[in-house]
Amino acid sequence: MSQQRYLTCGVDSTIPLELQLFLWECVDRMPALRDYLQVFQLKPVGILQSITHSSEEPAYKMEYVIPMDNPIAEKVYIIDDGDHSTMLLAEEY
């Protein structure tokens, strides 16, 4: 994943900073061969935040459940164009 990272206004206003940092870390911990498009499905599970991280080529799927004060339901993409990566809400795509 490239070093320059950006996020949209939608992510900034919707996704808590601690969760943004966790999503970037999920991508950083992936195997070196990565799809340009990473997909994160966020769902509240009681007082926990469920995160399903997936990509298509190569196929990848990882699930996380973390404690969070106000879990949210959103779909988030991280797109890497080679020069920089951008985190955006699915509806902003």
LINGI-V82645 format. One line per field, one symbol per residue. burial: 1 if it has 9 or more other ideal C-beta (glycine too) atoms within 8 Angstrom, else 0. A space follows every 10 residues. Layout:
burial=???
//
This chain:
burial=0100101101 1000100011 0111011001 0001101111 0111000111 1111100001 0001000100 1101111111 1001111111 000
//
